[in-house]
Amino acid sequence: MTRQASPQSTAGQQELTASLVAALSRPEFLNQIADAMLDYYDARTAASVTVPGPAAPVLDIASNPAQTKAGNVSTRPPGRPVAPARPISLHALRTVAQPPEAPSYALWSVAGDGTWRWAAADVMVPTAPEWESLAAHLVASSPFRSLHITAGLLTSVEAATLFQHDGHGTEWVKIVVDRRLPSHHVRRVIGHELAHVADETARVELTASLDTWRSTFTHPHRSAQAEAFAYQAEEWVEPHTRAADLIAAARRHQKQRGPRR
């Protein structure tokens, strides 16, 4: 047996429902509900926002090149410096246990006395291989048995020409170019250093023996005179320059130096 609602009860529920619908349909009530919902979601959003910390530095890519360039600007005044920028390493003349071995890529030549000579240029030195032919002809015309152009780390000069011997009459040359030197400067520097080799070749001709030539490295004016010729040679020495022409220019410069050598 089921219990059924009375007609009076049903009519009351219908009246109550109609009243609620009428109230909910009123615009002011709907606006209140909408405002309440907006307030609720605004509060939720505000609570979920992370409080920002100190602002991180912004990388200004556009200004970096200018700053880097400004930081790398040399303080050296334009033009040639008063003091030699690449002094020949006359002080580095020293006795070494044995001559260096020729690398596999060395260029060999035969000197006038019938002895074999070699020249090599490391690929780590930009443009150096271009000078290998001149270096080979230069060493073949000199008292030096080998000439190696290689890279190294130098502190006060861009390049250095090292004259070495083994104590048994064998002389050789090593040109060290700073590996940090920009490639567009290396070409000029190598020409400068090869001019030093030609200059010393001409100087040996003026001395009685190699021992006498070695002793002249202690002369106080030696470095300045050698630099003067090397700086002049920078203006015209190229990889295709003939070794004979470079040595001839060194001979002329030697004669201009006068009796004090």
C-alpha positions as CSV (number, residue, x, y, z in Angstrom):
1,M,0.0,0.0,0.0
2,T,1.5,3.4,-1.0
3,R,0.9,6.7,0.5
4,Q,-0.3,9.4,-2.0
5,A,0.0,13.1,-1.6
6,S,-3.2,15.0,-1.1
7,P,-4.5,17.4,-3.8
8,Q,-4.0,20.3,-1.3
9,S,-0.4,19.4,-0.6
10,T,0.4,19.2,-4.3
11,A,-1.2,22.5,-5.0
12,G,1.0,24.1,-2.2
13,Q,4.2,22.7,-3.7
14,Q,3.3,24.0,-7.1
15,E,2.7,27.5,-5.7
16,L,6.0,27.4,-3.8
17,T,7.9,26.3,-6.9
18,A,6.3,29.0,-9.0
19,S,7.3,31.6,-6.3
20,L,10.9,30.4,-6.3
21,V,11.1,30.5,-10.1
22,A,9.7,34.0,-10.2
23,A,12.2,35.2,-7.6
24,L,15.2,33.5,-9.3
25,S,14.1,35.1,-12.6
26,R,14.3,38.6,-11.2
27,P,17.3,40.6,-12.8
28,E,18.6,42.0,-9.5
29,F,18.9,38.5,-8.0
30,L,20.7,37.2,-11.1
31,N,23.1,40.1,-10.9
32,Q,23.8,39.4,-7.3
33,I,24.7,35.8,-8.1
34,A,26.9,36.9,-11.0
35,D,28.8,39.4,-8.7
36,A,29.3,36.8,-6.0
37,M,30.7,34.3,-8.5
38,L,33.1,37.0,-9.9
39,D,34.3,37.9,-6.4
40,Y,34.9,34.2,-5.7
41,Y,37.0,33.6,-8.8
42,D,39.0,36.9,-8.3
43,A,39.9,35.8,-4.8
44,R,41.0,32.4,-6.1
45,T,43.1,34.0,-8.8
46,A,44.8,36.4,-6.4
47,A,45.6,33.6,-4.0
48,S,47.3,31.6,-6.7
49,V,49.6,34.3,-8.0
50,T,53.3,33.9,-7.0
51,V,54.8,37.0,-5.5
52,P,57.6,38.1,-7.8
53,G,61.2,38.3,-6.4
54,P,63.9,40.7,-7.4
55,A,64.0,41.3,-11.1
56,A,66.5,39.1,-13.0
57,P,69.1,41.0,-15.1
58,V,68.1,41.2,-18.8
59,L,70.7,40.2,-21.3
60,D,71.0,43.1,-23.7
61,I,72.2,41.3,-26.8
62,A,72.2,44.5,-28.8
63,S,74.6,46.2,-26.5
64,N,77.0,43.3,-26.0
65,P,79.0,43.7,-29.2
66,A,79.6,47.3,-28.4
67,Q,80.6,46.5,-24.9
68,T,82.9,43.7,-26.0
69,K,84.5,45.9,-28.6
70,A,85.0,48.7,-26.1
71,G,86.6,46.2,-23.7
72,N,89.0,44.9,-26.3
73,V,90.2,48.2,-27.7
74,S,93.9,48.4,-27.5
75,T,95.5,51.2,-25.7
76,R,98.4,51.3,-28.2
77,P,98.4,54.5,-30.1
78,P,97.9,54.3,-33.9
79,G,101.0,53.9,-36.1
80,R,104.1,52.1,-35.3
81,P,105.2,52.0,-31.6
82,V,108.4,53.7,-30.5
83,A,109.6,50.6,-28.9
84,P,109.9,47.4,-31.0
85,A,106.6,45.5,-30.9
86,R,108.2,42.2,-32.0
87,P,111.8,42.3,-30.9
88,I,114.0,39.5,-32.2
89,S,114.8,37.0,-29.4
90,L,118.5,37.5,-29.5
91,H,118.8,36.5,-25.9
92,A,117.3,33.1,-26.7
93,L,120.4,31.9,-28.6
94,R,121.2,28.8,-26.6
95,T,122.7,25.3,-26.8
96,V,120.3,22.5,-27.3
97,A,121.1,18.8,-26.9
98,Q,120.4,17.9,-30.5
99,P,118.8,19.4,-33.7
100,P,115.0,19.1,-34.1
101,E,113.6,16.3,-36.2
102,A,111.9,17.4,-39.5
103,P,108.2,16.9,-39.4
104,S,106.6,14.7,-42.1
105,Y,105.4,17.7,-44.0
106,A,108.7,19.5,-44.1
107,L,110.0,20.9,-47.4
108,W,113.6,19.7,-48.2
109,S,116.3,21.5,-50.2
110,V,120.0,21.2,-50.9
111,A,122.3,24.0,-49.9
112,G,125.3,25.2,-51.8
113,D,127.6,23.0,-49.7
114,G,125.7,19.9,-50.6
115,T,124.0,19.5,-47.2
116,W,120.3,18.9,-46.8
117,R,118.1,21.6,-45.2
118,W,114.5,21.6,-44.3
119,A,111.7,24.2,-43.7
120,A,108.3,23.5,-42.2
121,A,105.3,25.6,-41.4
122,D,102.6,24.4,-38.9
123,V,99.1,24.6,-40.2
124,M,98.1,25.9,-36.7
125,V,99.7,29.2,-37.8
126,P,97.4,30.9,-40.3
127,T,98.9,31.6,-43.7
128,A,102.2,30.0,-42.6
129,P,102.2,27.2,-45.3
130,E,102.2,30.0,-47.9
131,W,105.6,31.0,-46.7
132,E,107.1,27.5,-46.7
133,S,108.8,27.9,-50.1
134,L,110.5,31.2,-49.2
135,A,111.6,29.7,-45.9
136,A,113.1,26.6,-47.7
137,H,115.1,28.8,-50.1
138,L,116.1,31.1,-47.3
139,V,117.5,28.3,-45.1
140,A,119.2,26.7,-48.2
141,S,121.1,30.0,-48.6
142,S,122.0,30.4,-45.0
143,P,124.3,28.7,-42.5
144,F,121.2,27.3,-40.7
145,R,120.2,23.7,-41.2
146,S,116.4,24.1,-40.6
147,L,113.7,26.7,-40.2
148,H,110.4,25.8,-38.4
149,I,107.5,28.2,-38.2
150,T,105.3,27.0,-35.3
151,A,102.7,28.3,-32.9
152,G,103.2,29.0,-29.2
153,L,102.1,31.1,-26.3
154,L,104.1,34.3,-25.9
155,T,103.6,36.9,-23.2
156,S,105.2,40.1,-24.4
157,V,105.6,39.8,-28.2
158,E,103.6,38.6,-31.2
159,A,106.3,36.4,-32.5
160,A,109.9,35.5,-31.7
161,T,112.9,34.2,-33.8
162,L,115.0,31.7,-31.9
163,F,118.5,30.9,-33.0
164,Q,119.7,27.6,-31.5
165,H,122.7,25.2,-31.9
166,D,123.8,21.9,-30.6
167,G,127.4,22.8,-29.6
168,H,128.8,20.9,-32.6
169,G,128.5,23.6,-35.3
170,T,124.9,22.9,-36.3
171,E,122.7,25.9,-36.3
172,W,118.9,26.1,-36.8
173,V,116.1,28.6,-36.5
174,K,112.6,28.4,-34.9
175,I,110.0,31.1,-35.4
176,V,107.3,31.0,-32.8
177,V,104.0,32.9,-33.5
178,D,101.6,33.6,-30.7
179,R,98.6,31.3,-31.3
180,R,96.3,34.0,-30.1
181,L,97.3,36.4,-32.8
182,P,94.5,37.3,-35.2
183,S,94.9,35.7,-38.6
184,H,95.0,39.0,-40.4
185,H,98.1,40.0,-38.5
186,V,100.0,36.7,-38.9
187,R,101.0,37.3,-42.5
188,R,102.8,40.6,-41.7
189,V,104.4,39.0,-38.6
190,I,105.9,36.1,-40.6
191,G,107.4,38.4,-43.2
192,H,108.9,40.4,-40.3
193,E,110.5,37.3,-38.7
194,L,111.8,35.8,-42.0
195,A,113.5,39.2,-42.6
196,H,115.3,38.6,-39.3
197,V,116.6,35.3,-40.7
198,A,117.8,37.0,-43.8
199,D,119.4,39.7,-41.7
200,E,121.4,37.2,-39.6
201,T,122.4,35.3,-42.8
202,A,123.9,38.5,-44.1
203,R,125.6,39.2,-40.8
204,V,127.3,35.8,-40.7
205,E,128.9,36.7,-44.0
206,L,130.6,39.6,-42.2
207,T,132.1,37.6,-39.4
208,A,135.0,35.3,-39.3
209,S,133.1,32.3,-37.9
210,L,129.8,31.2,-36.4
211,D,131.3,31.6,-32.9
212,T,132.1,35.2,-33.7
213,W,128.6,35.7,-35.0
214,R,127.1,34.2,-31.8
215,S,129.2,36.6,-29.7
216,T,127.7,39.6,-31.4
217,F,124.3,38.9,-29.9
218,T,125.5,40.7,-26.7
219,H,125.9,44.0,-28.6
220,P,123.6,46.6,-27.1
221,H,122.5,48.0,-30.4
222,R,121.9,44.6,-32.0
223,S,118.2,44.4,-31.4
224,A,117.4,47.9,-32.6
225,Q,119.3,47.5,-35.8
226,A,117.7,44.2,-36.5
227,E,114.3,45.6,-35.9
228,A,114.9,48.5,-38.2
229,F,115.5,46.1,-41.1
230,A,112.6,43.8,-40.3
231,Y,110.2,46.7,-40.1
232,Q,111.3,47.9,-43.5
233,A,110.9,44.4,-44.9
234,E,107.3,44.2,-43.7
235,E,106.3,46.7,-46.4
236,W,107.4,44.5,-49.3
237,V,108.2,40.9,-48.3
238,E,105.5,38.5,-49.6
239,P,105.4,34.7,-49.8
240,H,106.5,34.8,-53.4
241,T,109.5,37.0,-52.7
242,R,112.8,35.4,-53.7
243,A,115.1,34.5,-50.9
244,A,118.1,36.0,-52.8
245,D,116.3,39.4,-53.0
246,L,115.6,39.3,-49.3
247,I,119.2,38.4,-48.4
248,A,120.5,41.1,-50.8
249,A,118.4,43.7,-49.1
250,A,119.8,42.6,-45.7
251,R,123.3,42.9,-47.1
252,R,122.6,46.5,-48.2
253,H,121.2,47.3,-44.8
254,Q,124.2,45.8,-43.1
255,K,126.5,48.1,-45.0
256,Q,124.5,51.1,-44.0
257,R,125.0,50.3,-40.3
258,G,128.6,51.4,-40.3
259,P,131.5,49.9,-38.4
260,R,129.6,49.3,-35.2
261,R,127.7,46.1,-35.8
